[in-house]
Amino acid sequence: MMTARFGGAAEFLRSWRERAQEVALVAHSAWLRRGARALAAPNPEPFTLIWPRIYSCASFAVWFDALRAGLAERAQIESAGSLAAPARNCEILHARYEGETYPIVIDCGDSSDIDEALADRALVYFKMQFRRRGYGRPNVTPGGYGPQMGARLGAVLPALRAMRDRRAFAHQALARFDAASGSDRRRLFLDALAADGRFALTGEGKTRRPRALLAQAARARVVIHPPGEGDFSCRFVDYLAVGACVVAARHGTRLPVDLVDGREVLFVDKPEEAADACAELLADPDRIEAMASAARAYYDRHLTPGALAAYYAAEIRARLPGAPFP
């Protein structure tokens, strides 16, 4: 009884500390952003986007909202009732151009398979887990991936990056993920990492609140991203955004712009290779910092809500009838 009571108190204290840390991160980030000048909005796109008020893929609502906000700076957007997709894990938008409307599909399923019927009628089919060998369809294109917190990540990212830049590391190797879900491969990675005696592992298959997890990633020399149901995940994008040095299971899928193995991320094929990669990186601090810097730069160029919105707008514009715009 006494043990359970102390255990409950410890869990309450941990949760309270994480919440306090979140408040501090938001406040510090607001201070870092103060005085920054707003960027000029680009020229409006020639099309109007019709956006659903209710999403079919509710688990991606935060990500869709961030993408919508980015596109709203480039194109007119109208809200419509639910444009429910006749396929699981797909969201349908419409682009209106010169009096005609064209379906735009965003497929956020963890599988790399696509819905062939939707692809047949879509102007553009954005596939988030885009199969590396492609689909033989010119209108199917990589859909990218967004951070777990969506646009809210921007509220804490300056403070997280400042934390990472101080290099006051509390963890050698961080592997925070739910080993009980995603796939059996996650458990294999965790077991191989935990059994290695060359470095201290933080993780034990336990997840944390998003901001608390990213604060840990900012204070980790190396972060491990194991495979899940799909190759990419929002958490992986979060790690790149913070500027973590990431060791990841090799992907069979691709983003709109390929990650370079050994530059933005270090890919491994087997759980045992993840342990070897961590040991090698921990022995080379300069390489850790070079990869961390490259990861952050990649996120800023290609995966911010604004960068993804610019990419989506360009892909839609290029496929309009006659493609009259550069």
C-alpha positions in Angstrom: 0.0 0.0 0.0 2.8 2.4 0.9 4.7 1.6 -2.3 1.6 2.3 -4.4 1.1 5.6 -2.6 4.7 6.7 -3.2 4.5 5.5 -6.8 1.4 7.6 -7.4 3.0 10.7 -5.9 6.1 10.2 -8.1 3.9 10.0 -11.2 2.0 13.2 -10.2 5.3 15.0 -9.6 6.7 13.9 -13.0 3.5 15.1 -14.7 3.5 18.4 -12.9 7.2 19.0 -13.9 6.4 18.2 -17.6 3.5 20.7 -17.6 5.6 23.3 -15.9 8.3 22.7 -18.5 5.7 23.2 -21.3 4.7 26.6 -19.9 8.3 27.7 -19.6 9.0 26.6 -23.2 6.1 28.6 -24.6 7.1 31.7 -22.6 10.7 31.5 -23.6 9.9 30.9 -27.3 7.6 34.0 -27.3 10.5 36.0 -25.9 12.9 34.7 -28.5 10.5 35.6 -31.3 9.7 39.1 -30.0 10.8 41.8 -32.5 11.0 39.4 -35.5 9.7 40.9 -38.7 6.9 39.2 -40.6 7.8 37.8 -44.0 6.0 39.2 -47.0 3.3 36.9 -48.3 4.0 35.4 -51.8 1.8 36.2 -54.7 -1.7 34.5 -54.6 -2.1 31.3 -56.6 -4.5 31.2 -59.6 -6.7 28.6 -58.0 -9.1 28.5 -55.0 -9.0 25.6 -52.6 -12.2 24.1 -51.2 -11.3 22.7 -47.8 -13.5 20.4 -45.6 -14.7 21.6 -42.3 -14.7 18.1 -40.9 -11.8 15.7 -41.6 -12.1 12.1 -42.4 -8.6 11.5 -40.9 -9.3 13.0 -37.5 -5.9 11.8 -36.1 -4.2 14.1 -38.6 -6.4 17.2 -37.9 -3.6 19.2 -36.4 -1.4 18.5 -39.4 -4.1 19.4 -41.9 -4.8 22.6 -40.0 -1.2 23.6 -40.2 -1.1 22.8 -43.9 -4.3 24.8 -44.4 -2.8 27.8 -42.6 0.3 27.7 -44.8 -1.8 27.4 -48.0 -4.0 30.3 -46.9 -1.0 32.6 -47.3 -0.8 31.5 -51.0 -4.3 30.8 -52.2 -7.9 31.6 -51.5 -9.5 28.9 -49.3 -13.2 28.3 -48.9 -14.6 26.0 -46.3 -17.2 23.3 -47.2 -19.1 20.7 -45.4 -17.5 17.3 -45.0 -16.0 16.1 -48.3 -15.7 12.6 -46.9 -13.4 10.4 -49.0 -14.8 7.0 -50.1 -11.6 5.4 -48.9 -10.0 5.0 -45.5 -7.1 7.3 -44.5 -7.7 9.7 -47.4 -8.7 13.4 -47.3 -10.3 15.0 -50.4 -9.9 18.7 -51.2 -10.9 20.5 -54.4 -9.1 23.1 -56.5 -11.3 25.5 -58.4 -9.8 27.0 -61.5 -11.5 28.9 -64.3 -14.9 27.6 -63.3 -13.9 23.9 -63.0 -13.2 21.9 -59.9 -10.5 19.2 -59.6 -10.1 16.7 -56.8 -7.0 16.8 -54.7 -6.3 13.7 -52.6 -4.1 13.6 -49.5 -3.5 10.0 -48.4 -2.2 9.8 -44.9 -2.4 6.0 -44.4 0.5 4.2 -42.9 0.5 1.7 -45.8 2.4 2.6 -48.9 -0.5 1.4 -51.1 -2.7 3.9 -52.8 -6.4 4.0 -53.7 -6.3 3.3 -57.4 -9.8 4.6 -58.0 -9.1 7.9 -56.3 -5.8 8.2 -58.1 -7.7 7.8 -61.4 -9.7 10.9 -60.9 -7.4 13.1 -58.8 -5.6 16.1 -60.3 -2.9 15.4 -57.7 -2.7 12.5 -55.2 -0.4 13.4 -52.3 0.9 10.2 -50.7 2.4 10.6 -47.3 4.1 7.2 -47.1 5.2 7.5 -50.7 6.8 4.2 -51.9 10.3 4.8 -53.0 10.0 3.0 -56.3 6.9 5.1 -57.2 3.6 4.1 -58.6 3.9 4.7 -62.4 1.4 7.5 -62.1 2.5 11.1 -62.8 -0.2 12.6 -60.6 0.9 10.6 -57.5 3.5 12.5 -55.6 5.2 12.4 -52.2 2.9 14.0 -49.6 5.6 14.9 -47.1 5.0 14.7 -43.4 4.4 17.2 -40.6 5.3 17.6 -36.9 3.2 16.0 -34.3 2.1 19.3 -32.9 1.4 20.9 -36.3 1.7 24.7 -36.3 1.9 24.7 -32.5 5.4 23.4 -32.7 6.5 26.9 -33.8 5.5 28.2 -30.3 8.1 26.2 -28.6 10.7 25.5 -31.3 12.9 28.5 -30.6 13.3 27.5 -26.9 13.9 23.8 -27.8 16.6 24.8 -30.3 18.2 27.1 -27.8 18.2 24.2 -25.3 19.9 22.0 -27.9 22.4 24.6 -28.8 23.6 24.8 -25.2 24.7 21.2 -25.4 23.9 20.5 -21.8 23.2 16.9 -22.6 21.3 14.7 -20.0 21.0 11.6 -22.2 23.5 9.7 -24.4 20.9 7.8 -26.5 17.2 8.5 -26.3 14.7 5.9 -27.5 11.2 7.2 -26.5 8.5 5.2 -28.2 5.8 2.8 -27.4 7.3 -0.7 -27.9 3.8 -2.3 -27.4 2.4 -0.8 -30.6 3.5 0.0 -34.1 5.2 -3.3 -34.9 7.3 -6.1 -33.4 10.3 -4.4 -35.0 10.2 -1.7 -32.3 10.7 -4.2 -29.6 13.7 -5.7 -31.4 15.3 -2.3 -31.6 14.6 -1.5 -28.0 16.0 -4.9 -26.9 19.2 -4.5 -28.9 19.8 -0.9 -27.6 19.1 -1.8 -24.0 21.4 -4.8 -24.2 24.4 -2.8 -25.4 26.8 -1.8 -22.7 28.7 0.9 -24.7 26.3 3.7 -23.8 23.5 4.6 -21.5 20.0 4.3 -23.0 17.0 6.4 -21.9 13.7 5.2 -23.0 12.5 1.8 -21.8 9.7 1.9 -24.3 7.8 4.7 -22.5 6.4 7.7 -24.3 6.0 11.3 -23.0 3.9 14.3 -23.7 5.0 15.8 -27.0 6.7 18.9 -25.6 8.3 17.0 -22.7 9.6 14.4 -25.2 11.1 17.1 -27.4 12.8 18.7 -24.5 14.4 15.3 -23.8 15.4 15.1 -27.5 17.0 18.5 -27.3 19.2 17.3 -24.4 20.1 14.0 -26.0 23.3 13.4 -27.9 21.6 10.8 -30.2 18.0 10.0 -30.7 16.7 6.7 -32.1 13.7 6.5 -34.4 12.7 2.8 -34.9 10.2 1.5 -37.5 6.5 1.7 -36.8 3.3 1.0 -38.8 4.6 3.4 -41.4 8.2 4.4 -42.1 7.6 8.1 -41.4 6.0 9.6 -38.4 5.3 13.0 -36.9 7.7 12.3 -34.2 10.5 11.8 -36.7 9.8 15.2 -38.2 9.8 16.7 -34.6 13.3 15.4 -34.1 14.5 16.9 -37.3 12.9 20.2 -36.3 14.7 20.4 -33.0 18.0 19.5 -34.6 18.5 16.1 -33.0 21.2 13.7 -34.3 18.9 10.9 -35.5 19.6 7.2 -36.0 16.6 5.7 -37.9 15.5 2.5 -39.4 16.0 2.6 -43.2 12.9 3.9 -45.0 11.2 2.3 -48.0 9.4 5.5 -48.5 10.5 9.0 -49.4 9.7 12.7 -48.7 9.4 15.3 -51.5 13.1 15.9 -51.1 15.2 12.9 -50.1 17.1 12.8 -46.8 20.7 12.1 -47.3 22.0 9.1 -45.4 24.8 10.2 -43.1 24.1 13.9 -43.4 20.6 14.7 -42.1 20.0 11.2 -40.6 21.9 8.0 -40.2 20.0 5.0 -41.5 20.4 1.4 -40.3 18.9 -1.9 -41.5 19.0 -4.0 -38.4 18.5 -3.4 -34.6 22.1 -4.4 -33.9 23.3 -1.8 -36.4 21.4 0.9 -34.4 23.4 0.1 -31.3 26.7 0.2 -33.4 25.7 3.5 -35.0 25.0 5.1 -31.5 28.3 3.9 -30.2 30.2 5.3 -33.2 28.4 8.6 -33.1 29.0 9.1 -29.4 32.7 8.7 -30.0 32.6 11.5 -32.5 31.0 14.7 -31.1 31.8 16.7 -34.1 29.9 14.4 -36.4 26.9 14.5 -34.0 26.8 18.3 -34.2 27.2 18.3 -38.0 24.2 15.9 -38.4 22.2 17.9 -35.9 22.8 21.1 -37.8 21.9 19.4 -41.2 18.7 17.9 -39.7 17.5 21.3 -38.6 18.4 22.9 -41.9 16.5 20.2 -43.8 13.4 20.8 -41.7 13.5 24.6 -42.2 13.9 24.1 -46.0 11.4 21.4 -46.6 9.1 20.4 -43.7 7.8 23.6 -42.0 4.1 24.2 -42.6 5.1 27.1 -44.9 7.6 25.0 -46.9 5.1 22.1 -47.3 2.3 24.5 -48.3 4.6 26.0 -51.0 5.4 22.5 -52.3 1.7 21.5 -52.4 0.7 24.7 -54.1 3.4 24.2 -56.8 2.3 20.6 -57.4 -1.3 21.7 -57.9 -0.4 24.6 -60.1 1.8 22.5 -62.3 -1.1 20.1 -63.1 -3.8 22.7 -63.9 -5.1 22.4 -67.5 -2.5 23.9 -69.8 -0.1 24.4 -66.8 0.1 28.1 -67.8 2.0 29.1 -64.7 5.7 28.6 -63.7 
